[in-house]
Amino acid sequence: MTMAISQHWIPQFYLRGFTTSKGGESLWVTDIEQVYVGSYRDRRAGVPEVAQLSHLYSLPCDDGTFKPDKPNDKGWDDGVDKALQALESDAGHVWKRLKELPEALDLSPGSAARHTLATFLASLHLRNRRMVALAKFAATTPSVPPLLTPQDRDAFHQLVAGVPVDLSATLAGIKDRTAFLAAQFHFLPDITAVLTGLHWTVQFFPGNKAAGPLVTSDTPLFCVDRQTMDPTSMESSDCMVFCPLTSRALLIATRTRTTTPDGAVVEGTSQSASAINPFIVHFGQQEVYSGFQLGKDFPFLREPPNAST
């Protein structure tokens, strides 16, 4: 593994699941904030350029700087980035099968693929830009909630939701963020266990369009109340977690069992895709990624958000 300088909070293999370009190396990026103020704006971007910041997870040298021209034992600490790379390597094999033949993928309780998928999704929940902003915020506060009980977890999510996201901010230069990153990794098995224990259904949308009907955003894992569709904790009895896995596969996980066998892959309907896409957009922080120009294919982008972000 190389010492990455450009580090992604949304892994590149995941983003490639939403492309239509030859080789899967570019996609359409829509600025949600501009849409909401009446100025629709999208751009074509290469996958390596999207959802990344320099030294997002790196720990700086003693002098607070990075020295990319030096070997690792004399430069920055890339241990967090390497841990995420290893996790992504395992998840990449599952994603390959999701793209090629999702119906044959065993996601039943206890399966290896389910555990790998849950661990990866838990990491997405912890490494998005809100968490980066929280890390910056935490550097100026005495402590971060311990995250060990449902009450602490709810308080933690409320704190995260209240922290503004600054795209220009990275973790670089925050010397006391080591404890925060350690807490995040300590929290990873907790979220993985919660996700694994939910009732899973994967909706698959076959069709001729290479990109399929689903879009994703820079905050791809969502947890909402099934009744109100407001953000909630994964510990809630009415929680519904949903995540677009690829442009043609959508994970829906609930605490309440349904008539569908746990881990089943079923064919989705156009109605379910049409219902989910607006929430993906409105819960996303700033950007939406797709194989299509959303102004043409998803007119709901022109409408004001119905859900709080």
NORTAPE-V40879 format. One record per residue. N is the residue number from 1. RES is the residue in one small letter. SS is DSSP state (hx for helix, st for strand, lp for the rest). PHI is phi in radians with two decimals (NA if undefined). D_CENTER is the distance of its C-alpha to the mean C-alpha in whole Angstrom. Layout:
# NORTAPE-V40879
N_RES_SS_PHI_D_CENTER ; N_RES_SS_PHI_D_CENTER
This chain:
# NORTAPE-V40879
1_m_lp_NA_22 ; 2_t_lp_-1.57_23 ; 3_m_lp_-1.44_22 ; 4_a_lp_-1.32_20 ; 5_i_lp_-1.64_20 ; 6_s_st_-1.51_17 ; 7_q_st_-2.05_14 ; 8_h_st_-1.67_11 ; 9_w_lp_-1.51_8 ; 10_i_lp_-2.02_6 ; 11_p_lp_-1.04_9 ; 12_q_hx_-1.16_12 ; 13_f_hx_-1.12_12 ; 14_y_hx_-1.20_9 ; 15_l_hx_-1.08_10 ; 16_r_hx_-1.13_14 ; 17_g_hx_-1.27_13 ; 18_f_hx_-2.11_13 ; 19_t_lp_-1.82_17 ; 20_t_lp_-2.14_20 ; 21_s_lp_-1.26_22 ; 22_k_hx_-1.09_24 ; 23_g_hx_1.47_22 ; 24_g_hx_1.11_19 ; 25_e_lp_-1.88_19 ; 26_s_st_-2.56_18 ; 27_l_st_-2.63_17 ; 28_w_st_-1.60_17 ; 29_v_st_-1.99_16 ; 30_t_st_-1.93_17 ; 31_d_st_-1.46_17 ; 32_i_hx_-1.13_16 ; 33_e_hx_-1.08_19 ; 34_q_hx_-1.19_21 ; 35_v_hx_-1.06_21 ; 36_y_hx_-1.16_22 ; 37_v_lp_-1.70_25 ; 38_g_lp_1.54_26 ; 39_s_lp_-2.09_26 ; 40_y_lp_-1.13_24 ; 41_r_lp_-2.55_22 ; 42_d_st_-2.39_20 ; 43_r_st_-2.60_21 ; 44_r_st_-1.51_20 ; 45_a_st_-2.45_19 ; 46_g_st_-1.29_18 ; 47_v_hx_-0.95_15 ; 48_p_hx_-1.10_16 ; 49_e_hx_-1.59_16 ; 50_v_lp_-1.77_13 ; 51_a_lp_0.93_10 ; 52_q_st_-2.54_12 ; 53_l_st_-2.49_15 ; 54_s_st_-1.19_18 ; 55_h_lp_0.94_18 ; 56_l_lp_-1.05_15 ; 57_y_lp_-1.97_16 ; 58_s_lp_-1.27_19 ; 59_l_st_-1.74_22 ; 60_p_lp_-1.28_25 ; 61_c_lp_-1.21_29 ; 62_d_lp_-1.03_31 ; 63_d_lp_-1.52_32 ; 64_g_lp_1.42_29 ; 65_t_lp_-1.99_28 ; 66_f_lp_-2.00_27 ; 67_k_lp_-2.23_29 ; 68_p_lp_-1.17_28 ; 69_d_lp_-1.57_31 ; 70_k_lp_-2.00_32 ; 71_p_lp_-1.13_31 ; 72_n_hx_-1.05_28 ; 73_d_hx_-1.28_31 ; 74_k_hx_-2.13_32 ; 75_g_lp_-2.04_29 ; 76_w_lp_-1.33_26 ; 77_d_st_-1.62_24 ; 78_d_lp_-1.89_21 ; 79_g_hx_-1.06_21 ; 80_v_hx_-1.13_17 ; 81_d_hx_-1.09_16 ; 82_k_hx_-1.16_18 ; 83_a_hx_-1.10_17 ; 84_l_hx_-1.20_13 ; 85_q_hx_-1.08_15 ; 86_a_hx_-1.13_17 ; 87_l_hx_-1.11_14 ; 88_e_hx_-1.16_12 ; 89_s_hx_-1.10_16 ; 90_d_hx_-1.15_16 ; 91_a_hx_-1.17_13 ; 92_g_hx_-1.02_14 ; 93_h_hx_-1.16_18 ; 94_v_hx_-1.17_16 ; 95_w_hx_-1.13_14 ; 96_k_hx_-1.06_18 ; 97_r_hx_-1.24_19 ; 98_l_hx_-1.06_17 ; 99_k_hx_-1.29_18 ; 100_e_hx_-1.47_22 ; 101_l_hx_-2.68_23 ; 102_p_hx_-1.10_20 ; 103_e_hx_-1.13_23 ; 104_a_hx_-1.59_24 ; 105_l_lp_-1.42_21 ; 106_d_lp_-1.51_22 ; 107_l_lp_-1.98_19 ; 108_s_lp_-1.21_22 ; 109_p_lp_-0.95_22 ; 110_g_lp_1.57_23 ; 111_s_lp_-1.31_22 ; 112_a_hx_-1.15_21 ; 113_a_hx_-1.12_18 ; 114_r_hx_-1.13_17 ; 115_h_hx_-1.14_17 ; 116_t_hx_-1.08_15 ; 117_l_hx_-1.12_12 ; 118_a_hx_-1.13_12 ; 119_t_hx_-1.11_12 ; 120_f_hx_-1.12_9 ; 121_l_hx_-1.13_7 ; 122_a_hx_-1.07_8 ; 123_s_hx_-1.16_8 ; 124_l_hx_-1.08_4 ; 125_h_hx_-1.15_6 ; 126_l_hx_-1.69_8 ; 127_r_hx_-1.92_8 ; 128_n_lp_-1.30_6 ; 129_r_hx_-1.15_10 ; 130_r_hx_-1.11_11 ; 131_m_hx_-1.20_11 ; 132_v_hx_-1.08_13 ; 133_a_hx_-1.10_15 ; 134_l_hx_-1.13_16 ; 135_a_hx_-1.08_17 ; 136_k_hx_-1.15_19 ; 137_f_hx_-1.13_21 ; 138_a_hx_-1.14_21 ; 139_a_lp_-1.15_23 ; 140_t_lp_-1.90_26 ; 141_t_lp_-2.09_26 ; 142_p_lp_-1.12_28 ; 143_s_lp_-2.76_25 ; 144_v_lp_-2.03_22 ; 145_p_lp_-0.87_22 ; 146_p_lp_-1.22_22 ; 147_l_lp_1.17_20 ; 148_l_lp_-1.68_22 ; 149_t_lp_-2.11_23 ; 150_p_hx_-0.97_22 ; 151_q_hx_-1.17_23 ; 152_d_hx_-1.11_22 ; 153_r_hx_-1.13_18 ; 154_d_hx_-1.07_19 ; 155_a_hx_-1.12_21 ; 156_f_hx_-1.11_18 ; 157_h_hx_-1.13_15 ; 158_q_hx_-1.13_18 ; 159_l_hx_-1.12_18 ; 160_v_hx_-1.05_15 ; 161_a_hx_-1.12_15 ; 162_g_lp_-1.57_18 ; 163_v_lp_-1.63_18 ; 164_p_lp_-1.18_18 ; 165_v_lp_-1.65_15 ; 166_d_lp_-1.98_17 ; 167_l_lp_-1.09_16 ; 168_s_lp_-1.43_19 ; 169_a_lp_-1.59_19 ; 170_t_lp_-2.22_17 ; 171_l_lp_-1.33_18 ; 172_a_lp_-1.03_21 ; 173_g_lp_1.54_24 ; 174_i_lp_-1.60_23 ; 175_k_lp_-1.27_26 ; 176_d_lp_-1.83_25 ; 177_r_lp_-1.61_21 ; 178_t_hx_-1.01_22 ; 179_a_hx_-1.12_22 ; 180_f_hx_-1.14_19 ; 181_l_hx_-1.09_17 ; 182_a_hx_-1.11_19 ; 183_a_hx_-1.13_19 ; 184_q_hx_-1.10_15 ; 185_f_hx_-1.21_16 ; 186_h_hx_-1.13_18 ; 187_f_hx_-1.37_16 ; 188_l_hx_-1.01_14 ; 189_p_hx_-1.09_16 ; 190_d_hx_-1.11_17 ; 191_i_hx_-1.15_13 ; 192_t_hx_-1.02_14 ; 193_a_hx_-1.12_17 ; 194_v_hx_-1.11_16 ; 195_l_hx_-1.08_14 ; 196_t_hx_-1.06_17 ; 197_g_lp_-1.42_19 ; 198_l_lp_-1.38_18 ; 199_h_st_-1.54_20 ; 200_w_st_-1.78_18 ; 201_t_st_-2.39_18 ; 202_v_st_-1.90_17 ; 203_q_st_-1.61_18 ; 204_f_st_-1.97_19 ; 205_f_lp_-2.00_20 ; 206_p_lp_-1.29_23 ; 207_g_lp_2.76_25 ; 208_n_lp_-1.43_26 ; 209_k_lp_-1.23_24 ; 210_a_lp_-1.07_22 ; 211_a_lp_-1.52_18 ; 212_g_lp_1.21_19 ; 213_p_lp_-1.58_18 ; 214_l_lp_-1.74_15 ; 215_v_lp_-2.02_12 ; 216_t_st_-2.38_9 ; 217_s_st_-2.35_8 ; 218_d_lp_-1.36_6 ; 219_t_lp_-2.28_5 ; 220_p_lp_-1.32_4 ; 221_l_lp_-1.83_5 ; 222_f_st_-2.15_8 ; 223_c_st_-2.29_11 ; 224_v_st_-2.29_15 ; 225_d_st_-1.33_18 ; 226_r_lp_-1.11_20 ; 227_q_lp_-1.51_23 ; 228_t_lp_-1.77_22 ; 229_m_lp_1.11_18 ; 230_d_lp_-1.52_18 ; 231_p_st_-1.02_15 ; 232_t_lp_-2.59_16 ; 233_s_lp_-1.44_16 ; 234_m_lp_-1.19_15 ; 235_e_lp_-1.45_19 ; 236_s_lp_-1.17_20 ; 237_s_lp_-1.18_22 ; 238_d_lp_-1.84_21 ; 239_c_st_-1.24_17 ; 240_m_st_-2.34_15 ; 241_v_st_-1.70_12 ; 242_f_st_-2.39_11 ; 243_c_st_-2.63_8 ; 244_p_st_-1.22_9 ; 245_l_st_-1.41_10 ; 246_t_st_-2.45_12 ; 247_s_lp_-1.17_14 ; 248_r_lp_-2.17_16 ; 249_a_st_-2.44_15 ; 250_l_st_-2.18_13 ; 251_l_st_-1.55_13 ; 252_i_st_-2.18_14 ; 253_a_st_-2.20_15 ; 254_t_st_-2.29_18 ; 255_r_lp_-1.36_20 ; 256_t_lp_-1.57_23 ; 257_r_lp_-1.21_24 ; 258_t_lp_-2.04_25 ; 259_t_lp_-1.32_28 ; 260_t_lp_-1.36_25 ; 261_p_lp_-1.01_25 ; 262_d_lp_-1.08_23 ; 263_g_lp_1.60_20 ; 264_a_st_-1.24_22 ; 265_v_st_-1.86_21 ; 266_v_st_-2.13_23 ; 267_e_st_-1.35_23 ; 268_g_lp_-1.42_21 ; 269_t_lp_-1.93_23 ; 270_s_hx_-1.10_23 ; 271_q_hx_-1.15_24 ; 272_s_hx_-1.20_20 ; 273_a_hx_-1.14_18 ; 274_s_hx_-1.14_20 ; 275_a_hx_-1.35_19 ; 276_i_hx_-1.41_16 ; 277_n_hx_-0.93_15 ; 278_p_hx_-1.03_16 ; 279_f_hx_-1.24_14 ; 280_i_hx_-1.03_11 ; 281_v_hx_-1.19_13 ; 282_h_hx_-1.31_14 ; 283_f_hx_-1.51_12 ; 284_g_lp_-1.13_10 ; 285_q_lp_-1.27_11 ; 286_q_lp_-2.60_13 ; 287_e_st_-2.14_12 ; 288_v_st_-2.12_12 ; 289_y_st_-2.05_12 ; 290_s_st_-2.75_15 ; 291_g_lp_-1.44_18 ; 292_f_lp_-2.20_20 ; 293_q_lp_-1.29_21 ; 294_l_hx_-1.19_20 ; 295_g_hx_-1.09_23 ; 296_k_hx_-1.55_25 ; 297_d_hx_-1.69_23 ; 298_f_lp_-2.29_21 ; 299_p_hx_-1.11_24 ; 300_f_hx_-1.09_22 ; 301_l_hx_-1.08_20 ; 302_r_hx_-1.36_24 ; 303_e_lp_-1.58_24 ; 304_p_lp_-1.19_23 ; 305_p_lp_-1.13_20 ; 306_n_lp_-1.75_21 ; 307_a_lp_-2.12_18 ; 308_s_lp_-1.27_18 ; 309_t_lp_-1.91_15
